[in-house]
């Protein structure tokens, strides 16, 4: 084992982050290498000095904002798929095949069947009485082809929604809130439409299904980024039931309480945080508001909530 490798991993050794086999090898090297043993001693001394310094606690606003940025980054990061691994790391793929005879056999069978299928298709196409393929009906345009939403209307007393949307021309879709196409258009309208009234109608309808995939993310996005306070109020109302169990919702509601410029949104956020008022981050935020907030009502309410909490020993 070379000294370079040992010295590169001494910090991991001090923090107990090395695997057992690597740790054993490193300790064996340290027993016979005075220079690396001296490096370990210096690293431990530095670690001890740093550990004695006081650790500054981040502000509640910074913590909430950081968590949301991390969540957004995780949600938008594209994970490498099978074809990417095949394209960019063929050696690794071949190594896996070498130790997986079953996988190799399956690939062989698929390739063989594909060849037979291609020959069969070619023979059918060359036959004089081959049938002409039926034209395929094009599906309704997906979100990527929608340029805007003209209106969102729910029929009174029913679950039916009528949405007028624009592509190269105005089109209309109609269906229930359970219809996947209707949900896609509502999600698009909530995030991208220039008309704040349409955004508000869309968010209002989405709050009826806040536990479905994608809907909660759209409400979180609307609460954090929408410029219209009415839309943000609709979004925060739809998120209220999830403050206690979903840390993303708690953080975005806490961020609204700390930074939103609308008193109605901040007041609603303060009410929604009641079930999690004992959380350390929420408690610190309430203390900050009680001490420094310029809004008298928010400051007073924060003090009231804090007075209900037990003292921390």
N, C-alpha and C positions, 0 to 999 in steps of 0.2 A: 504494500500500500504506500502511495506517494504522499509526501508531506503536503503538497498543494491541495490534494483532496481533503486531507484531514483539517487543514486550516480553513478551508471553505465551509466545512460542516461543523466547526466547533461551536458556532452560535446555536445551531440546531441542537447540538448535544447539550448545551447549557440549559436550553429551554425544554428539554425532554421531548423533542420533536423527531428524533431519529428512529427508524425502525430497529427492532431488536438485533437483527443480524449486522446492520451497519454500525450500531452502537458497540457491539462486541468487538468488531474489527478495529474500530477507532480506539477503544480502550486498550487493545493489545498493542497498537502502534504507540500510544502515549506512554506505555510502560517501558518502551525501549528507545524513545526519541526525546531527548532533553529539550530540544527547540520547540517541538509541538506541545510538550508539557508546560513550558513557560508561556506559550501562547494561550493555553487553556487557563492558566492561573491569571493572566492579564484580563482575559475575557470575563472570567468570574468576578474579578475585582470591579470591572466596569459595570457589570450587571448589578452588583450589589450597590454601587453608588447611585445608579439610575433608579433602583427600586426604592431608595430612601426619599426621593424627591416627591413632592405632592402632585397628585394627578388632578388636573383641572377637569371639572365636569362640563360637558357641552351644554349649551343652552337648549331648552325644549324646542324652540323654533328650528334651530340648526339640526337637531336630532330628527325631528319629524320630516324636515325637507330632505335630509340625507337619505332617510329610509325610502321616501317616495322616489327619489332619483334612482336609487338602487333597484327598486321594484320595476320602474319603467325600463331601466337598462336591461334587466333580466327578461322582461316581457318582449322587448324589441330585438334582442340578440338572436340571430339566426343560428340554429344548431346545425352542425354538419350532418348530412344524411348519408345513406349508404353509397349513393353515386359519387358524392364528394370524396368519401374515403377511398372509393375505388379509383377515382381519377388522381387524387393527390398523394395517395400512399399505397401504391400497388404492392410494394415489397411486404408491407405489413399484412395486406390481404392474402398474399400468396403464402406467407408464413402460417396464417390461420388455416388455410386450406390444407397445408401440409400435415397439420395435426388434427384435421377434422375429415376423416375419410367419408363420413356420412354426408357432409356438406358437399364434398367433391362429387359424390355419387349423384346427389340430387341435382347439382348443376349440369352434370353430364346428361341425366335423363331429360331435364328441361330443354337443353340444347338439341338433343336428339328429337324430342317431340316437336320442337319448333321447326326443325328442318323438314320433318314429315308434313307438318301443317302447311308450310310454305309451298311444298311440292303439290299438295292436294289443291291449294288455292289456285296455283298456276294452271293446273290441269282443268279446273272448273272454269276459269276465265277463258281458256282457249276453246272450250266446247261451243259448238254453234248455237245450241239452245240454252246457253247460260242466261239466267235471269238478270235483268237490269236492277241494280240496287235501288231500294226505295229511298227517296229524299229524306234526309234527317231534319226534323223540326228543330229550329234554333231555340234554345232556352231564352227566357227573359234576360235582359242585360244585367250583368252583375254590377257590384258597387263601383268597380273600376271604370265602367262606361257611363255611370250616372254623373251628370254635370251639375245637378241641383234638384232641390225639392220645392215644389210650388205650394203645396198645402197638405196638411194632415188633419183628417176629420174622422172622429169616431161617431158612428151612428147611434143616436140616443137609445138607451135601454138595451143595447146589444154589445157583443164582443167584436163586432165587425169594424174594420178600419179601412178608410179609403185614402190613398196617397197618390197625389199627382206629382210626377217626377219628370225631369228633363234629360234627354240624351241629345240626339240631333233634332228631335222633335218632342213635343209634350206627350207623355204617356201616363197611364193610370193603372194602379194595382189595387186590388180589393181582396180582403180576407180577414181572418180572425187574428188576434194577438198571438196565437199559437202558430201561425203560419210563418215558416222560416223566411220567406221572401219579404213579408211585412216587417219582421224583426230586423232584417238586413237594411231595409230602407229607413226604418226608425233610427237605427244606430248611425247610419250615414248622416241623416238629418241632424241628429243631436250633436255631431262633431263638426260638420262641414258647412252647414247651410248659412247663407249670409243673412237670412231673415230671422230675427230674434223671436218673432212670434211663432214661426214654424219650429224653431229649436225648443221653445217652451212647450209647445203641444207634443213634440216628440218625447221630450224628457218626462212630461207628465204621464204619457202612456207607458213609457219604459218603467216607471216606478211601480206599475202594476205587476211586473215580472222581474223584480230586482235580484232574484236568486238564480236567474238563468245565465248561462255562459255568455260572457261579453257585455251583458247589460250593466252589471255592477261596475265594470271598468269604464263604461261610457258615462255613468253617473259620477264616478270619481273624477274623470276628465272634465266633465261639465262644472263640477264644484270648484275645481282648481283653476280652470283656464277660461271659462266663459265670461265674456265681458258684461253680460246682462245680469243684474242682481236677481231678477225674477227667475231666470233659468237656474241660477245657483241655489235659490231657495227651493225650487222644485227638486233639484238633485239631492240636496241635503236631507229633505224630507224622505226621499226614497231610500237613503242610506242609513237612516236612524236605527233600524232594527239590527244592523250588523256592527255597530260600534263596539259592542262588548266582545264579539267573537272573531272579528277580522281586524288584524293590526293595521292593514292598509287603510281601511275605513277610519279607524281611530286616528291615524296620523293625518289624513287629509282633513278630517273635521277639526282636529287640533290646529292644523295650519290655517284653516279658515277663521278659527277663533282668534288667532294671533295676528293675522295679516289682512283679512278681508276688509274692504273699505265701506261695507254696507252694515249698518247696525243690526238690521233684521237678520242677516246671515250669521253675524257673530252671536246674537242672542240665541238663535236656534242651535248653533254649535255648542254654546255653553249648556243648554238644556240637555242636548244629546249626550254630552260627556258625563252626565250625572252618574250612570252605572259604573264608570271606570275612574271616578274621581280619586280613588285611593292609589291608582297607578302612579309610580314615581315621576314619570315624565309629565303626566297631566297635573299632578300636584305642584310640581315646580312651575309649570305654566300658569296655574291659577295664582300662585304666590307672586309671580312676576306681574300679572295683571292687577292684583290687589294692591301692589305697591306703586306701580308706575303708569297704569293705563289712563289715557286722557279722557276716556268716556266714563262719566260718573256712574251710569247704570251698570256697565260691565265691571267696573271696579268694585261697586257695592255688592253685586251678585257673586263675584269671585270671593270676596271676604266672607259672605254668607255660607258658601259651599265649604270653604276652608274651616270655618268655625264648627262645622258638623263632623269633621274628620278627627280621629284620635291623634294625640300627640305622638311624635316619633321619638323613641328613646335615644 
